[in-house]
Amino acid sequence: MLWLFDILSTAIRIYSYALIAYILMSWFPNARETTIGRFLARICEPYLEPFRRFIPPIAMIDFSPIVALLVLQFAGNGLFQLFRWLA
């Protein structure tokens, strides 16, 4: 059972890094039009879209990726607590 937690924990960590990279790409012109940018858009936008629907930009700043990262971290922590409780 521990191996399953390790795999899920690693996947959440890698996805968090992908989200951070995708968010930082918005600071650089044309970075999202590169091959890596398009790949990150394909894997990150489906997750970010629901947050963008409910959290509008405030003063031209999009806070939805921050909330999305926090939710992902809370899910990872909840998963850790669940596995700790089951073990």
GUTOR-432761 format. One record per atom (N, C-alpha, C): chain; x, y, z. Coordinates in steps of 0.1 Angstrom, whole numbers. Each point is the difference from the previous one (the first is absolute). Layout:
! GUTOR-432761
+--------+-------+-------+-------+
! cadena !     u !     v !     w !
+--------+-------+-------+-------+
!      A !     X !     Y !     Z !
...
+--------+-------+-------+-------+
//
This chain:
! GUTOR-432761
+--------+-------+-------+-------+
! cadena !     u !     v !     w !
+--------+-------+-------+-------+
!      A !     8 !   -12 !     0 !
!      A !    -8 !    12 !     0 !
!      A !     9 !    13 !     0 !
!      A !    11 !    -1 !     6 !
!      A !     9 !    11 !     1 !
!      A !     5 !     4 !   -14 !
!      A !     2 !   -10 !    -9 !
!      A !     5 !     3 !   -14 !
!      A !   -11 !     9 !    -7 !
!      A !   -12 !    -3 !     3 !
!      A !   -11 !     8 !    -7 !
!      A !     0 !    14 !     5 !
!      A !     2 !     2 !    13 !
!      A !     2 !    14 !     5 !
!      A !    12 !     7 !    -6 !
!      A !    11 !    -7 !    -2 !
!      A !    12 !     6 !    -6 !
!      A !    -3 !     4 !   -14 !
!      A !    -6 !    -8 !    -8 !
!      A !    -3 !     3 !   -14 !
!      A !   -10 !    12 !     0 !
!      A !   -10 !     0 !     8 !
!      A !   -10 !    11 !    -1 !
!      A !     7 !    13 !     5 !
!      A !     8 !    -1 !    10 !
!      A !     7 !    12 !     6 !
!      A !     9 !     6 !   -10 !
!      A !     7 !    -9 !    -7 !
!      A !    10 !     5 !   -11 !
!      A !    -8 !     6 !   -11 !
!      A !   -11 !    -6 !    -4 !
!      A !    -8 !     6 !   -11 !
!      A !    -5 !    14 !     4 !
!      A !    -5 !     1 !    12 !
!      A !    -5 !    13 !     4 !
!      A !    11 !    11 !     0 !
!      A !    12 !    -4 !     5 !
!      A !    12 !     9 !     0 !
!      A !     4 !     4 !   -14 !
!      A !     0 !   -10 !    -9 !
!      A !     4 !     3 !   -14 !
!      A !   -10 !     9 !    -7 !
!      A !   -13 !    -3 !     3 !
!      A !   -11 !     9 !    -6 !
!      A !     1 !    14 !     6 !
!      A !     3 !     1 !    13 !
!      A !     2 !    14 !     6 !
!      A !    11 !     7 !    -7 !
!      A !    11 !    -7 !    -3 !
!      A !    11 !     7 !    -7 !
!      A !    -4 !     4 !   -14 !
!      A !    -8 !    -9 !    -7 !
!      A !    -4 !     4 !   -13 !
!      A !    -9 !    12 !     0 !
!      A !    -9 !     1 !    10 !
!      A !    -9 !    12 !     2 !
!      A !     8 !    12 !     2 !
!      A !    10 !    -1 !     9 !
!      A !     9 !    12 !     3 !
!      A !     7 !     4 !   -13 !
!      A !     6 !    -9 !    -8 !
!      A !     7 !     3 !   -12 !
!      A !   -10 !     7 !   -10 !
!      A !   -12 !    -5 !    -1 !
!      A !   -10 !     5 !    -9 !
!      A !    -4 !    14 !     4 !
!      A !    -2 !     2 !    13 !
!      A !    -3 !    14 !     5 !
!      A !    11 !    10 !    -3 !
!      A !    12 !    -4 !     3 !
!      A !    12 !     8 !    -3 !
!      A !     2 !     4 !   -15 !
!      A !    -4 !    -9 !    -8 !
!      A !     1 !     2 !   -15 !
!      A !    -8 !    12 !    -4 !
!      A !   -11 !     4 !     8 !
!      A !    -8 !    11 !    -4 !
!      A !     8 !    13 !     1 !
!      A !    11 !     0 !     7 !
!      A !     8 !    12 !     2 !
!      A !     9 !     3 !   -12 !
!      A !     2 !   -10 !    -8 !
!      A !     9 !     1 !   -12 !
!      A !    -8 !     0 !   -13 !
!      A !     3 !    10 !    -8 !
!      A !    -7 !     1 !   -13 !
!      A !     2 !   -13 !    -9 !
!      A !   -10 !    -5 !    -5 !
!      A !     0 !   -11 !    -9 !
!      A !     5 !   -13 !     6 !
!      A !     2 !    -1 !    13 !
!      A !     4 !   -13 !     6 !
!      A !   -10 !   -11 !    -1 !
!      A !   -13 !     4 !     0 !
!      A !   -10 !   -10 !     0 !
!      A !    -2 !    -5 !   -14 !
!      A !     6 !     6 !   -10 !
!      A !    -2 !    -5 !   -14 !
!      A !    11 !   -10 !    -4 !
!      A !     9 !    -2 !     9 !
!      A !    11 !   -10 !    -2 !
!      A !    -6 !   -14 !     1 !
!      A !     8 !   -10 !    -3 !
!      A !    -5 !   -14 !     1 !
!      A !    -2 !    -4 !    15 !
!      A !     9 !     5 !     8 !
!      A !    -2 !    -3 !    15 !
!      A !   -12 !     7 !     5 !
!      A !    -2 !    13 !    -4 !
!      A !   -12 !     8 !     4 !
!      A !   -13 !    -7 !    -4 !
!      A !     0 !    -5 !   -13 !
!      A !   -13 !    -6 !    -4 !
!      A !    -2 !   -13 !     7 !
!      A !    10 !    -8 !     3 !
!      A !    -1 !   -12 !     8 !
!      A !    -5 !     3 !    14 !
!      A !     6 !    10 !     7 !
!      A !    -5 !     4 !    13 !
!      A !   -14 !     5 !     0 !
!      A !    -4 !     7 !   -11 !
!      A !   -14 !     5 !    -1 !
!      A !    -9 !   -12 !    -1 !
!      A !     3 !   -10 !    -7 !
!      A !    -9 !   -12 !    -2 !
!      A !    -2 !    -7 !    14 !
!      A !    10 !     0 !     8 !
!      A !    -1 !    -7 !    13 !
!      A !    -5 !     9 !    11 !
!      A !     2 !    13 !    -1 !
!      A !    -3 !     9 !    11 !
!      A !   -13 !     7 !    -1 !
!      A !    -4 !     4 !   -13 !
!      A !   -12 !     8 !    -2 !
!      A !   -13 !    -8 !     5 !
!      A !    -1 !   -13 !    -3 !
!      A !   -13 !    -7 !     5 !
!      A !    -1 !     1 !    16 !
!      A !    11 !     1 !     7 !
!      A !    -1 !     1 !    14 !
!      A !    -3 !    15 !     5 !
!      A !     7 !     9 !    -7 !
!      A !    -2 !    14 !     3 !
!      A !   -13 !     6 !    -4 !
!      A !    -6 !    -5 !   -10 !
!      A !   -13 !     6 !    -6 !
!      A !   -11 !     1 !    10 !
!      A !    -3 !   -10 !     8 !
!      A !   -11 !     2 !    10 !
!      A !     3 !    11 !    10 !
!      A !    13 !     1 !     4 !
!      A !     3 !    11 !    10 !
!      A !    -2 !    14 !    -7 !
!      A !     4 !     1 !   -12 !
!      A !    -2 !    13 !    -7 !
!      A !   -14 !     3 !    -2 !
!      A !    -9 !   -10 !    -1 !
!      A !   -14 !     3 !    -2 !
!      A !    -6 !     7 !    13 !
!      A !     5 !    -5 !    12 !
!      A !    -6 !     5 !    13 !
!      A !     8 !    11 !     6 !
!      A !    13 !     2 !    -4 !
!      A !     8 !    11 !     7 !
!      A !     4 !    10 !   -11 !
!      A !    -7 !    11 !     0 !
!      A !     3 !    10 !   -11 !
!      A !    13 !     7 !     3 !
!      A !     7 !     5 !   -10 !
!      A !    12 !     8 !     2 !
!      A !    -3 !    13 !     8 !
!      A !     9 !     3 !     9 !
!      A !    -1 !    12 !     8 !
!      A !    11 !     9 !    -4 !
!      A !    -3 !    12 !    -4 !
!      A !     9 !    10 !    -5 !
!      A !    10 !    -6 !   -10 !
!      A !    -6 !    -7 !   -10 !
!      A !     8 !    -6 !   -11 !
!      A !    10 !   -11 !     5 !
!      A !    -2 !    -5 !    12 !
!      A !     9 !   -11 !     5 !
!      A !    -9 !   -12 !     2 !
!      A !     4 !   -11 !    -6 !
!      A !    -8 !   -13 !     1 !
!      A !     5 !    -8 !    12 !
!      A !    -8 !     0 !    10 !
!      A !     4 !    -8 !    12 !
!      A !    -4 !   -14 !     0 !
!      A !    -8 !    -4 !   -10 !
!      A !    -5 !   -14 !    -1 !
!      A !    12 !   -11 !     0 !
!      A !    11 !     3 !    -7 !
!      A !    11 !   -11 !     1 !
!      A !     5 !    -2 !    14 !
!      A !     0 !    11 !     8 !
!      A !     5 !    -1 !    14 !
!      A !   -10 !    -9 !     8 !
!      A !   -13 !     2 !    -2 !
!      A !   -10 !    -8 !     7 !
!      A !     1 !   -14 !    -5 !
!      A !     2 !    -2 !   -13 !
!      A !     1 !   -13 !    -6 !
!      A !    12 !    -8 !     7 !
!      A !    11 !     7 !     1 !
!      A !    12 !    -6 !     7 !
!      A !    -3 !    -4 !    14 !
!      A !    -7 !     9 !     7 !
!      A !    -3 !    -3 !    14 !
!      A !   -10 !   -12 !     1 !
!      A !    -9 !    -1 !    -9 !
!      A !   -10 !   -11 !     1 !
!      A !     8 !   -13 !    -3 !
!      A !     9 !     1 !   -10 !
!      A !     8 !   -12 !    -3 !
!      A !     9 !    -4 !    12 !
!      A !     5 !     9 !     7 !
!      A !     8 !    -3 !    12 !
!      A !    -9 !    -5 !    12 !
!      A !   -11 !     5 !     1 !
!      A !   -10 !    -5 !    11 !
!      A !    -4 !   -14 !    -4 !
!      A !    -2 !    -3 !   -12 !
!      A !    -4 !   -13 !    -5 !
!      A !    12 !   -10 !     3 !
!      A !    12 !     4 !    -2 !
!      A !    12 !    -8 !     3 !
!      A !     1 !    -3 !    15 !
!      A !    -2 !    11 !     8 !
!      A !     1 !    -2 !    14 !
!      A !   -12 !    -9 !     5 !
!      A !   -12 !     2 !    -5 !
!      A !   -11 !    -9 !     3 !
!      A !     3 !   -14 !    -3 !
!      A !     6 !    -2 !   -12 !
!      A !     4 !   -14 !    -4 !
!      A !    10 !    -6 !    10 !
!      A !     9 !     8 !     4 !
!      A !    10 !    -4 !    10 !
!      A !    -6 !    -4 !    13 !
!      A !   -10 !     8 !     5 !
!      A !    -7 !    -3 !    12 !
!      A !    -8 !   -13 !    -1 !
!      A !    -6 !    -2 !   -12 !
!      A !    -8 !   -12 !    -2 !
!      A !     9 !   -12 !     0 !
!      A !    11 !     0 !    -6 !
!      A !     9 !   -11 !     0 !
!      A !     6 !    -3 !    13 !
!      A !     3 !    11 !     8 !
!      A !     5 !    -2 !    13 !
!      A !   -11 !    -6 !     9 !
!      A !   -12 !     4 !    -2 !
!      A !   -11 !    -6 !     8 !
!      A !    -2 !   -15 !    -3 !
!      A !     1 !    -3 !   -13 !
!      A !    -2 !   -14 !    -4 !
!      A !    11 !    -9 !     4 !
!      A !    12 !     5 !     1 !
!      A !    12 !    -8 !     3 !
!      A !     1 !    -4 !    15 !
+--------+-------+-------+-------+
//
